[in-house]
Amino acid sequence: MNYLLLLIIGLIWGGQFILIDLSLSTYTPEQLSFLRTFYAAVFLIIFCLITRRKYAKRDLLSWLKVIIIGLLEVVIPFVLIMWGQQFVSGSMASILMGTIPFFTIVLMLLTGVERATGVKFLSVLVGFAGLIVLFLPDLRNGLSMSYMPQIAILMGALSFALALIVIRSLPQEDSFVLSRDAFIVGSIVMCVINSSNGSLSNIHFSISPFLASLSLGVFCSGLVYVLYVSLIKRAGAGFCSLSNYLVPLFGSLFGVIIMGDHISINMIFACVLILSSIAIEPILRYVKRRKVSILSGRV
């Protein structure tokens, strides 16, 4: 079930790039960030009302963590990554976002919130290698850019990793309620940001961009974050962070299927490496169980 959730998360987030392109034909990055966050919050509020999910009994520290998750998971990454992607190629941005598992492993070691094993390190290394192979042709033309946009995207990746750790520290929280409250916090902050620069006063709604932004908010933010939080609680932050390797992979596959992009050797090899990074832990676990059963049988 954990691997199925991981694949679904990668699939949904991998398809968001087409929706983003459609939305940006009408909205600015700041407007799209606000609309996406707002639609996700509305979707989660309505769902929680229909399913009669109530606020959990939280102390002051838990409420502070929810606010921090909203800032780390929604506001900071959206602002930094949206700004950075104006100057950095999509391929370079995907690789920079691929540092999330690295940051997560390091933070796990520093905070002790979850055990960082050698197998997890190996999975992260293999997955990152697959990410580099996937975008190797583009990297040859993308290394002469200024450092500030790249640093901004790296800081966005670090923010995502920090959010993973904070979410992991709230094991008793309902996934829908926690996601709802985090997006409410994000919506309020995004509204303030857009109001301060005048972006809210000139939003124009056209059918295709509106539906694309609505889909981004409901499916690629609201619903997928619930699955994301659920997976963190089920399998841990380190395992869940591997979804960041699947996102560019599925994004490239959608480009082939929908946009008619060419299938390259790099893509095939990267697919093998990325899927291998996810399969390493269950394979080694199976081998270990098999070895124990054989030895016990001999005894």
ROVEX-39366 format. One record per residue: x, y, z of N, C-alpha, C in turn. Coordinates in Angstrom, 3 decimals. Each point is the difference from the previous one (the first is absolute). Layout:
BEGIN
       n_px       n_py       n_pz      ca_px      ca_py      ca_pz       c_px       c_py       c_pz
          X          Y          Z          X          Y          Z          X          Y          Z
...
//
This chain:
BEGIN
       n_px       n_py       n_pz      ca_px      ca_py      ca_pz       c_px       c_py       c_pz
      0.818     -1.206      0.000     -0.818      1.206      0.000      0.859      1.266      0.000
      1.117     -0.044      0.763      0.887      1.160      0.058      0.582      0.332     -1.370
      0.376     -1.025     -0.748      0.588      0.233     -1.321     -1.052      0.476     -0.998
     -1.217     -0.462      0.166     -1.084      0.480     -0.854     -0.256      1.488      0.255
     -0.022      0.405      1.269     -0.168      1.415      0.342      1.141      0.832     -0.564
      1.217     -0.520      0.089      1.164      0.719     -0.519     -0.128      0.233     -1.504
     -0.438     -1.032     -0.728     -0.173      0.118     -1.447     -1.121      0.975     -0.362
     -1.106     -0.039      0.773     -1.122      0.909     -0.270      0.427      1.455      0.216
      0.760      0.245      1.076      0.485      1.351      0.279      0.904      0.483     -1.132
      0.934     -0.862     -0.429      0.882      0.363     -1.103     -0.762      0.246     -1.289
     -1.044     -0.804     -0.232     -0.811      0.129     -1.212     -0.766      1.326     -0.014
     -0.635      0.342      1.124     -0.782      1.248      0.067      0.907      1.214     -0.122
      1.090      0.009      0.761      0.902      1.154     -0.061      0.746      0.062     -1.330
      0.240     -1.154     -0.618      0.667      0.003     -1.297     -0.854      0.616     -1.089
     -1.344     -0.094      0.155     -0.901      0.571     -1.004     -0.313      1.463      0.206
      0.527      0.594      1.081     -0.365      1.384      0.303      0.647      1.014     -0.954
      1.113     -0.390     -0.654      0.716      0.960     -0.836     -0.828      0.462     -1.187
     -0.800     -0.900     -0.570     -0.872      0.371     -1.110     -1.061      0.983      0.480
     -0.558     -0.252      1.193     -1.005      0.903      0.568      0.607      1.360      0.333
      1.239      0.007      0.464      0.677      1.261      0.309      0.191      0.830     -1.259
      0.418     -0.649     -1.093      0.173      0.710     -1.271     -1.305      0.638     -0.460
     -1.110     -0.737      0.114     -1.302      0.540     -0.392     -0.397      1.181      0.886
      0.268     -0.117      1.291     -0.393      1.048      0.940      0.813      1.273     -0.191
      1.299     -0.164     -0.265      0.875      1.161     -0.132     -0.247      0.792     -1.280
     -0.849     -0.524     -0.886     -0.374      0.782     -1.184     -0.871      1.193      0.376
     -0.596     -0.026      1.208     -0.864      1.084      0.467      0.482      0.603      1.312
      0.462     -0.848      0.922      0.368      0.468      1.328      1.505      0.196      0.132
      0.383      0.919      0.883      1.409      0.149      0.354      0.368     -1.108      0.988
      1.291     -0.269      0.198      0.392     -1.026      0.987     -0.550      0.270      1.396
     -0.029      1.290      0.401     -0.519      0.335      1.326     -1.499     -0.282      0.092
     -0.734      0.364     -1.049     -1.448     -0.249     -0.016     -0.293     -1.489      0.003
      0.745     -0.754     -0.797     -0.224     -1.445     -0.075      0.310     -0.669      1.338
      1.053      0.446      0.672      0.339     -0.564      1.309     -1.141      0.216      0.993
     -0.576      1.214     -0.012     -1.109      0.295      0.909     -1.239     -0.825     -0.353
     -0.366     -0.022     -1.298     -1.209     -0.718     -0.420      0.125     -1.492      0.300
      1.154     -0.559     -0.287      0.221     -1.428      0.250     -0.147     -0.317      1.486
      0.579      0.830      0.838     -0.094     -0.194      1.449     -1.426      0.188      0.493
     -0.675      1.022     -0.519     -1.374      0.304      0.416     -0.961     -1.119     -0.387
      0.089     -0.472     -1.257     -0.880     -1.091     -0.444      0.232     -1.261      0.825
      1.263     -0.283      0.333      0.306     -1.178      0.822     -0.627      0.135      1.380
      0.096      1.189      0.594     -0.576      0.221      1.328     -1.518     -0.155     -0.032
     -0.662      0.573     -1.017     -1.458     -0.107     -0.115     -0.423     -1.456     -0.169
      0.718     -0.739     -0.863     -0.305     -1.419     -0.211      0.097     -0.787      1.296
      1.056      0.237      0.762      0.209     -0.748      1.240     -0.995      0.407      1.077
     -0.382      1.283      0.035     -1.012      0.444      0.960     -1.339     -0.684     -0.283
     -0.405     -0.009     -1.278     -1.269     -0.626     -0.381      0.020     -1.503      0.292
      1.120     -0.651     -0.334      0.104     -1.443      0.235     -0.087     -0.314      1.491
      0.695      0.786      0.822     -0.021     -0.246      1.440     -1.385      0.247      0.590
     -0.739      0.960     -0.560     -1.361      0.248      0.453     -0.918     -1.158     -0.373
      0.125     -0.486     -1.241     -0.846     -1.098     -0.469      0.266     -1.276      0.803
      1.262     -0.277      0.250      0.364     -1.217      0.730      0.012      0.199      1.508
     -0.383      1.213      0.436     -0.134      0.329      1.420      1.295     -0.202      0.784
      1.108      0.351     -0.645      1.272      0.001      0.712      0.112      1.287      0.806
      0.417     -0.116      1.228      0.060      1.147      0.884      1.453      0.323      0.342
      0.169      1.189      0.559      1.330      0.389      0.449      0.483     -0.950      1.076
      1.263     -0.376     -0.128      0.587     -0.834      1.042      0.270      0.852      1.239
      0.047     -0.644      1.140      0.325      0.712      1.234      1.501      0.260      0.018
      0.352      1.239     -0.287      1.412      0.356     -0.097      0.403      0.929      1.138
      1.240     -0.180      0.449      0.557      0.967      0.933      0.674      1.115     -0.801
      0.564      0.956      0.678      0.606      1.161     -0.664      1.133     -0.417     -0.923
      0.802     -0.977      0.424      1.123     -0.463     -0.811     -0.487     -0.647     -1.294
     -1.073     -0.794      0.074     -0.545     -0.652     -1.194     -0.538      1.029     -0.988
     -0.692      1.039      0.508     -0.492      1.058     -0.882      1.159      0.738     -0.658
      1.061      0.211      0.745      1.179      0.667     -0.557      0.608     -0.843     -1.122
      0.021     -1.326      0.192      0.525     -0.895     -1.031     -0.865      0.040     -1.259
     -1.320      0.087      0.161     -0.902      0.088     -1.154      0.274      1.269     -0.797
      0.188      1.107      0.700      0.320      1.261     -0.679      1.338     -0.106     -0.721
      0.974     -0.626      0.653      1.328     -0.173     -0.615     -0.104     -0.867     -1.247
     -0.818     -1.067      0.047     -0.195     -0.857     -1.175     -0.589      0.803     -1.150
     -0.997      0.859      0.291     -0.592      0.835     -1.040      1.022      0.899     -0.664
      0.917      0.545      0.801      1.038      0.874     -0.549      1.049     -0.797     -0.780
      0.439     -1.119      0.576      1.071     -0.789     -0.612     -0.470     -0.786     -1.222
     -1.233     -0.486      0.022     -0.499     -0.882     -1.056     -0.672      0.762     -1.136
     -0.521      1.190      0.285     -0.781      0.727     -0.999      0.639      1.337     -0.373
      0.155      0.879      0.973      0.385      1.386     -0.296      1.439      0.113     -0.491
      0.946     -0.446      0.806      1.421      0.197     -0.326      0.397     -0.701     -1.298
     -0.347     -1.300     -0.191      0.386     -0.648     -1.267     -0.640      0.649     -1.220
     -1.314      0.338      0.089     -0.669      0.596     -1.151      0.670      1.309     -0.401
      0.332      0.847      0.983      0.611      1.297     -0.293      1.399     -0.180     -0.576
      0.836     -0.798      0.667      1.387     -0.165     -0.428      0.118     -0.738     -1.329
     -0.750     -1.092     -0.140      0.123     -0.821     -1.202     -0.594      0.706     -1.204
     -1.142      0.661      0.178     -0.592      0.757     -1.102      0.951      1.087     -0.493
      0.664      0.690      0.951      0.951      1.037     -0.386      1.201     -0.614     -0.701
      0.546     -1.074      0.579      1.193     -0.619     -0.574     -0.215     -0.565     -1.390
     -1.195     -0.560     -0.251     -0.275     -0.633     -1.288     -0.136      1.004     -1.141
     -0.059      1.290      0.321      0.008      0.999     -1.058      1.356      0.089     -0.670
      1.061     -0.424      0.703      1.365      0.150     -0.493      0.721     -1.326     -0.189
     -0.589     -1.095      0.482      0.631     -1.320     -0.054     -0.841     -0.927     -0.860
      0.646     -0.821     -0.799     -0.727     -0.935     -0.856     -0.781     -1.001      0.845
     -1.054     -0.562     -0.587     -0.804     -0.981      0.705      0.811     -1.221      0.404
      0.946     -0.383     -0.843      0.840     -1.161      0.300      0.869      0.256      1.225
      0.645      1.185      0.025      0.844      0.341      1.136     -0.847      0.112      1.265
     -1.194      0.592     -0.107     -0.879      0.137      1.155     -0.395     -1.369      0.546
     -0.274     -0.954     -0.889     -0.383     -1.351      0.431      1.127     -0.669      0.772
      1.239      0.186     -0.478      1.140     -0.608      0.689      0.226      0.664      1.349
     -0.134      1.328      0.047      0.148      0.704      1.275     -1.072     -0.446      0.994
     -1.233     -0.214     -0.498     -1.072     -0.496      0.868      0.270     -1.440      0.427
      0.813     -0.700     -0.781      0.367     -1.369      0.347      0.903     -0.093      1.216
      0.441      1.168      0.540      0.798     -0.010      1.232     -0.869     -0.167      1.242
     -1.318      0.012     -0.164     -0.890     -0.146      1.169      0.299     -1.267      0.794
      0.168     -1.180     -0.657      0.341     -1.188      0.790      1.316      0.137      0.754
      1.009      0.686     -0.609      1.258      0.222      0.702     -0.223      0.835      1.257
     -0.697      1.130     -0.169     -0.289      0.855      1.144     -0.788     -0.761      1.065
     -0.932     -0.840     -0.443     -0.837     -0.747      0.940      0.836     -0.970      0.830
      0.903     -0.712     -0.663      0.871     -0.950      0.706      0.844      0.729      1.041
      0.605      1.134     -0.389      0.840      0.771      0.920     -0.810      0.501      1.192
     -1.206      0.509     -0.275     -0.855      0.502      1.076     -0.472     -1.123      0.915
     -0.205     -1.185     -0.566     -0.367     -1.150      0.817      1.114     -0.338      0.984
      1.250      0.087     -0.475      1.143     -0.268      0.864      0.127      1.060      1.094
     -0.230      1.266     -0.363      0.172      1.102      0.949     -1.108      0.030      1.053
     -1.226     -0.315     -0.414     -1.143      0.112      0.921     -0.335     -1.303      0.710
      0.400     -1.131     -0.603     -0.327     -1.286      0.589     -1.464     -0.370     -0.106
     -0.773      0.718     -0.848     -1.431     -0.264     -0.110     -0.262     -1.327     -0.705
      0.996     -0.465     -0.760     -0.145     -1.266     -0.719      1.392     -0.578     -0.226
      0.109     -1.309     -0.031      1.294     -0.665     -0.163      0.455      0.060     -1.456
      1.207      0.514     -0.214      0.576      0.070     -1.349      0.931     -1.188     -0.200
     -0.391     -0.953     -0.835      0.771     -1.221     -0.201      0.878      0.091     -1.238
      0.954     -0.929     -0.099      0.873     -0.051     -1.171     -0.782     -0.297     -1.267
     -1.062     -0.790      0.117     -0.832     -0.318     -1.165     -0.676      1.264     -0.529
     -0.450      0.872      0.905     -0.632      1.252     -0.430      0.998      0.897     -0.709
      1.233      0.042      0.519      1.042      0.774     -0.668      0.232     -0.533     -1.412
      0.061     -1.316     -0.135      0.225     -0.619     -1.304     -1.147      0.318     -0.953
     -1.227     -0.062      0.475     -1.169      0.317     -0.825      0.062      1.440     -0.503
      0.391      0.912      0.892      0.109      1.409     -0.367      1.062      0.208     -1.073
      1.151     -0.639      0.146      1.087      0.151     -0.965     -0.383     -0.540     -1.369
     -0.622     -1.182     -0.033     -0.401     -0.601     -1.277     -1.067      0.861     -0.679
     -0.975      0.481      0.781     -1.045      0.851     -0.565      0.537      1.299     -0.548
      0.941      0.619      0.707      0.582      1.258     -0.467      0.827     -0.224     -1.260
      0.686     -1.142     -0.074      0.741     -0.336     -1.219     -0.950     -0.111     -1.190
     -1.166     -0.617      0.220     -0.995     -0.097     -1.061     -0.502      1.359     -0.438
     -0.139      0.920      0.957     -0.458      1.363     -0.302      1.009      0.717     -0.887
      1.286     -0.145      0.319      1.050      0.639     -0.804      0.035     -0.594     -1.404
     -0.114     -1.323     -0.107     -0.005     -0.651     -1.313     -1.178      0.491     -0.836
     -1.159      0.181      0.639     -1.200      0.431     -0.716      0.206      1.345     -0.686
      0.699      0.913      0.677      0.150      1.355     -0.528      1.424      0.320     -0.432
      0.822     -1.026     -0.216      1.389      0.219     -0.383      0.158      0.821     -1.281
     -0.800     -0.250     -1.046      0.158      0.820     -1.210     -0.251      1.485      0.247
     -0.979      0.334      0.845     -0.307      1.402      0.288      1.029      0.634      0.917
      0.614     -0.805      0.872      0.979      0.537      0.931      1.212      0.570     -0.718
      0.324     -0.561     -1.154      1.171      0.477     -0.741     -0.144      1.447     -0.436
     -1.244      0.455     -0.126     -0.246      1.384     -0.406     -0.515      0.861      1.150
     -0.028     -0.565      1.214     -0.649      0.740      1.087      0.879      0.301      1.186
      1.337     -0.079     -0.159      0.891      0.207      1.125      0.594      1.410      0.069
     -0.368      0.869     -0.929      0.588      1.337     -0.031     -0.899      1.047      0.632
     -1.047     -0.419      0.748     -0.959      0.930      0.564      0.509      0.570      1.323
     -0.544      1.124      0.415      0.367      0.605      1.274     -0.432     -0.914      1.137
      0.599      0.221      1.166     -0.220     -0.915      1.117     -1.252      0.296      0.806
     -0.444      1.248      0.053     -1.114      0.361      0.884     -1.289     -0.775     -0.290
     -0.437     -0.141     -1.262     -1.203     -0.799     -0.257      0.154     -1.457      0.439
      1.191     -0.568     -0.205      0.234     -1.375      0.415     -0.037     -0.124      1.516
      0.586      0.990      0.694     -0.034     -0.005      1.461     -1.442      0.121      0.495
     -0.806      0.822     -0.690     -1.407      0.180      0.393     -0.756     -1.328     -0.090
      0.222     -0.746     -1.079     -0.678     -1.291     -0.165      0.499     -1.004      1.036
      1.303      0.027      0.289      0.542     -0.869      1.045     -0.620      0.312      1.355
     -0.197      1.283      0.283     -0.637      0.383      1.261     -1.459     -0.459      0.028
     -0.657      0.007     -1.171     -1.356     -0.533     -0.088     -0.021     -1.493      0.279
      1.005     -0.716     -0.525      0.114     -1.440      0.261      0.249     -0.264      1.478
      0.862      0.812      0.622      0.269     -0.142      1.427     -1.266      0.257      0.821
     -0.810      0.957     -0.447     -1.252      0.302      0.687     -0.953     -1.193     -0.045
     -0.102     -0.651     -1.163     -0.818     -1.206     -0.123      0.494     -1.093      0.959
      1.326     -0.179      0.061      0.571     -1.033      0.862     -0.285      0.293      1.473
      0.128      1.273      0.394     -0.311      0.379      1.382     -1.467     -0.286      0.331
     -0.884      0.270     -0.982     -1.423     -0.272      0.214     -0.246     -1.493      0.226
      0.724     -0.850     -0.737     -0.126     -1.445      0.181      0.298     -0.400      1.443
      1.057      0.583      0.551      0.404     -0.330      1.363     -1.045      0.464      1.008
     -0.536      1.214     -0.203     -1.008      0.525      0.933     -1.278     -0.841     -0.070
     -0.411     -0.379     -1.228     -1.192     -0.849     -0.156      0.198     -1.329      0.718
      1.203     -0.543     -0.120      0.309     -1.278      0.645     -0.122      0.089      1.523
      0.187      1.203      0.546     -0.057      0.177      1.451     -1.428      0.142      0.511
     -1.000     -0.076     -0.909     -1.419      0.071      0.395     -0.715     -1.282     -0.429
      0.365     -1.149      0.563     -0.536     -1.289     -0.464     -1.483     -0.198      0.245
     -0.579      0.719      0.966     -1.408     -0.218      0.349     -0.968      0.851     -0.814
      0.518      0.889     -0.831     -0.847      0.913     -0.758     -0.698     -0.710     -1.162
     -1.273      0.334     -0.210     -0.728     -0.474     -1.179      0.600      0.662     -1.241
      0.268     -0.777     -1.046      0.687      0.518     -1.182     -0.780      1.116     -0.681
     -1.325     -0.166     -0.107     -0.825      1.013     -0.658     -0.047      1.286      0.825
     -0.156     -0.142      1.314     -0.086      1.179      0.868      1.323      0.760      0.001
      1.103     -0.720      0.100      1.311      0.638      0.006      0.279      0.708     -1.328
     -0.328     -0.664     -1.111      0.196      0.619     -1.317     -0.888      1.223     -0.169
     -1.264     -0.110      0.453     -0.929      1.134     -0.086      0.547      1.213      0.738
      0.436     -0.202      1.230      0.461      1.126      0.810      1.289      0.602     -0.558
      0.870     -0.857     -0.540      1.240      0.502     -0.593     -0.294      0.874     -1.217
     -0.976     -0.413     -0.816     -0.347      0.788     -1.187     -0.780      1.261      0.361
     -0.752     -0.020      1.092     -0.659      1.226      0.470      1.061      1.027      0.388
      1.008     -0.446      0.738      1.112      0.884      0.364      0.680      0.532     -1.253
      0.281     -0.909     -0.954      0.651      0.407     -1.246     -0.834      0.991     -0.790
     -1.313     -0.205     -0.050     -0.892      0.896     -0.743      0.000      1.405      0.591
     -0.035      0.075      1.319     -0.003      1.308      0.662      1.284      0.767     -0.314
      1.128     -0.691      0.120      1.289      0.656     -0.255      0.122      0.387     -1.472
     -0.405     -0.903     -0.923      0.055      0.294     -1.425     -0.916      1.167     -0.365
     -1.135      0.091      0.660     -0.934      1.101     -0.241      0.642      1.328      0.395
      0.674      0.002      1.131      0.692      1.214      0.459      1.095      0.401     -0.987
      0.769     -0.988     -0.476      1.079      0.284     -0.952     -0.550      0.584     -1.289
     -1.069     -0.610     -0.533     -0.582      0.478     -1.252     -0.687      1.351      0.165
     -0.590      0.240      1.170     -0.646      1.283      0.252      1.022      1.123      0.081
      1.150     -0.312      0.580      1.026      1.029      0.183      0.618      0.457     -1.324
      0.051     -0.907     -1.005      0.568      0.402     -1.298     -1.064      0.273     -1.067
     -1.271     -0.017      0.406     -1.080      0.359     -0.918     -0.412     -1.075     -0.981
      0.453     -1.232      0.201     -0.296     -1.074     -0.955     -1.464     -0.427      0.024
     -0.665      0.152      1.153     -1.389     -0.457      0.106     -0.962      0.877     -0.786
      0.382      1.241     -0.256     -0.925      0.945     -0.643     -0.149     -0.220     -1.499
      0.929     -0.735     -0.607     -0.072     -0.185     -1.461     -0.020     -1.469     -0.415
     -0.651     -0.856      0.804     -0.165     -1.401     -0.382     -1.158     -0.111     -0.991
      0.246     -0.622     -1.150     -1.027     -0.204     -1.017     -0.248     -1.497     -0.147
     -1.272     -0.397     -0.053     -0.355     -1.414     -0.053     -0.446     -0.378     -1.412
      0.767     -0.892     -0.619     -0.384     -0.615     -1.263     -0.235     -1.477      0.260
     -0.810     -0.623     -0.835     -0.441     -1.375      0.272      1.166     -0.972      0.153
      0.857     -0.111     -1.016      1.081     -0.996      0.036      0.992      0.241      1.137
      0.532      1.235      0.154      0.913      0.236      1.131     -0.673     -0.200      1.353
     -1.285      0.383      0.091     -0.714     -0.180      1.266     -0.114     -1.480      0.353
     -0.403     -0.823     -0.974     -0.131     -1.439      0.258      1.354     -0.625      0.314
      1.048      0.486     -0.684      1.340     -0.530      0.257      0.449      0.349      1.419
     -0.209      1.260      0.412      0.398      0.418      1.351     -0.847     -0.693      1.059
     -1.284     -0.216     -0.303     -0.880     -0.709      0.929      0.461     -1.441      0.184
      0.389     -0.647     -1.095      0.516     -1.372      0.073      1.305     -0.045      0.783
      0.842      1.019     -0.202      1.248      0.069      0.766     -0.283      0.077      1.499
     -0.990      0.827      0.357     -0.308      0.169      1.410     -0.645     -1.220      0.621
     -1.001     -0.569     -0.689     -0.763     -1.117      0.565      0.804     -1.291      0.001
      0.586     -0.337     -1.161      0.670     -1.301     -0.134      1.499      0.061      0.318
      0.706      0.961     -0.615      1.459      0.045      0.129      0.468      0.689      1.275
     -0.925      0.549      0.773      0.349      0.588      1.300     -0.830     -0.634      1.108
     -1.322      0.216     -0.017     -0.853     -0.484      1.083      0.037     -1.501      0.186
     -0.422     -0.745     -1.032     -0.096     -1.456      0.109      1.363     -0.654      0.161
      0.983      0.435     -0.806      1.298     -0.665      0.036      0.730      0.257      1.315
     -0.247      1.152      0.627      0.654      0.262      1.285     -0.567     -0.887      1.097
     -1.280     -0.338     -0.103     -0.587     -0.943      0.947      0.684     -1.365     -0.142
      0.167     -0.447     -1.249      0.706     -1.259     -0.241      1.438      0.078      0.500
      0.618      1.174     -0.196      1.383      0.243      0.405      0.143     -0.122      1.519
     -0.878      0.689      0.717      0.033     -0.048      1.472     -0.287     -1.424      0.489
     -0.953     -0.670     -0.642     -0.330     -1.380      0.379      1.204     -0.918     -0.173
      0.725      0.187     -1.110      1.158     -0.848     -0.260      1.128      0.274      0.995
      0.176      1.264      0.382      1.011      0.329      1.005     -0.307     -0.725      1.304
     -1.275     -0.012      0.383     -0.390     -0.657      1.241      0.147     -1.522     -0.098
     -0.252     -0.552     -1.189      0.052     -1.449     -0.188      1.432     -0.506     -0.143
      0.805      0.684     -0.833      1.310     -0.542     -0.382      1.175      0.861      0.405
     -0.252      1.211      0.465      1.093      0.855      0.430      0.373      1.059     -1.016
      0.710      1.023      0.486      0.376      1.136     -0.840      1.017     -0.391     -1.067
      0.966     -0.868      0.363      1.029     -0.399     -0.956     -0.582     -0.710     -1.200
     -0.901     -0.949      0.225     -0.634     -0.735     -1.096     -0.852      0.940     -0.843
     -0.773      0.862      0.646     -0.894      0.894     -0.731      0.770      0.985     -0.868
      1.189      0.406      0.437      0.789      0.962     -0.764      0.432     -0.555     -1.358
     -0.006     -1.336     -0.163      0.367     -0.610     -1.282     -0.993      0.352     -1.108
     -1.187      0.482      0.362     -0.983      0.404     -1.008      0.539      1.132     -0.872
      0.969      0.758      0.520      0.568      1.109     -0.759      0.824     -0.482     -1.196
      0.393     -1.267     -0.014      0.664     -0.564     -1.167     -1.008     -0.427     -1.057
     -1.192     -0.378      0.437     -1.027     -0.449     -0.939     -0.650      1.164     -0.739
     -0.036      1.184      0.628     -0.688      1.150     -0.599      0.588      0.375     -1.362
      1.307      0.266     -0.119      0.537      0.327     -1.327     -0.062     -1.167     -0.975
      0.085     -1.227      0.539     -0.091     -1.168     -0.879     -1.373     -0.074     -0.649
     -1.056      0.101      0.810     -1.358     -0.023     -0.546     -0.269      1.245     -0.845
      0.600      1.134      0.388     -0.145      1.208     -0.807      0.548     -0.202     -1.404
      1.147     -0.656     -0.097      0.584     -0.285     -1.307     -0.857     -0.987     -0.788
     -0.549     -1.007      0.695     -0.855     -0.984     -0.672     -1.282      0.650     -0.518
     -0.566      0.921      0.770     -1.179      0.743     -0.470      0.347      0.831     -1.228
      1.225      0.534     -0.009      0.444      0.756     -1.172      0.045     -0.860     -1.241
      0.407     -1.258      0.174      0.041     -0.939     -1.133     -1.406     -0.352     -0.454
     -0.886     -0.292      0.962     -1.346     -0.469     -0.326     -0.890      1.117     -0.539
      0.035      1.156      0.680     -0.923      1.083     -0.350      0.599      0.977     -1.001
      1.269      0.369      0.226      0.619      1.019     -0.842      0.777     -0.578     -1.181
      0.114     -1.339     -0.053      0.707     -0.630     -1.112      1.500      0.129      0.063
      0.567      0.168      1.209      1.453      0.098      0.138      0.665     -1.331     -0.346
      1.296      0.075     -0.337      0.750     -1.188     -0.411      0.466     -0.801      1.215
     -0.109     -1.335     -0.079      0.521     -0.878      1.048      1.483     -0.220     -0.253
      0.841      0.361      0.968      1.446     -0.113     -0.156      0.545     -1.150      0.839
      1.240     -0.370     -0.305      0.692     -1.020      0.787      0.159      0.467      1.444
      0.282      1.307      0.161      0.131      0.556      1.355     -1.264     -0.233      0.817
     -1.160      0.194     -0.636     -1.262     -0.147      0.706     -0.210     -1.451      0.446
      0.331     -0.931     -0.880     -0.170     -1.421      0.334      0.928     -0.402      1.147
      1.277      0.408     -0.098      0.980     -0.330      1.032     -0.368      0.661      1.324
     -0.452      1.273     -0.058     -0.407      0.716      1.210     -1.195     -0.677      0.655
     -0.939     -0.474     -0.817     -1.178     -0.695      0.507      0.411     -1.239      0.791
      0.958     -0.746     -0.526      0.486     -1.205      0.680      0.641      0.367      1.337
      0.844      1.046      0.007      0.685      0.402      1.234     -0.989      0.501      1.054
     -0.950      0.836     -0.407     -0.948      0.575      0.959     -0.901     -1.070      0.588
     -0.501     -0.888     -0.843     -0.832     -1.090      0.509      0.810     -0.955      0.868
      1.287     -0.171     -0.332      0.876     -0.846      0.814      0.198      0.595      1.387
      0.105      1.341      0.071      0.197      0.651      1.303     -1.173     -0.269      0.931
     -1.183     -0.114     -0.562     -1.194     -0.270      0.799     -0.090     -1.473      0.370
      0.554     -0.861     -0.874     -0.112     -1.449      0.213      1.102     -0.566      0.884
      1.055      0.786      0.269      1.149     -0.517      0.751     -0.416     -0.527      1.371
     -0.737      0.810      0.754     -0.351     -0.392      1.372     -0.852     -1.264      0.061
     -1.099     -0.124     -0.787     -0.779     -1.242      0.087      0.767     -1.216     -0.502
      0.867      0.170     -0.990      0.792     -1.133     -0.505      0.950     -0.494      1.077
      0.722      0.928      0.640      0.932     -0.392      1.054     -0.738     -0.603      1.190
     -1.203      0.535      0.293     -0.793     -0.548      1.091     -0.424     -1.433     -0.311
     -0.386     -0.243     -1.270     -0.409     -1.347     -0.415      1.190     -0.962      0.078
      1.167      0.435     -0.471      1.196     -0.842      0.027      0.359     -0.356      1.445
     -0.119      0.989      0.889      0.324     -0.237      1.406     -0.960     -1.013      0.609
     -1.304      0.158     -0.273     -0.989     -0.955      0.528      0.245     -1.389     -0.564
      0.331     -0.052     -1.286      0.256     -1.285     -0.653      1.205     -0.701      0.615
      1.035      0.790      0.300      1.204     -0.572      0.575     -0.281     -0.522      1.412
     -0.774      0.760      0.761     -0.345     -0.405      1.375     -0.831     -1.288     -0.027
     -0.940     -0.100     -0.943     -0.843     -1.195     -0.078      0.820     -1.231     -0.387
      0.964      0.204     -0.913      0.859     -1.121     -0.423      0.853     -0.474      1.162
      0.597      0.958      0.739      0.845     -0.366      1.135     -0.802     -0.664      1.106
     -1.207      0.521      0.258     -0.829     -0.599      1.029     -0.454     -1.402     -0.395
     -0.188     -0.215     -1.314     -0.400     -1.304     -0.495      1.106     -1.035      0.192
      1.249      0.485     -0.172      1.135     -0.907      0.200      0.144     -0.395      1.455
     -0.294      1.005      0.878      0.117     -0.273      1.432     -1.095     -0.963      0.443
//
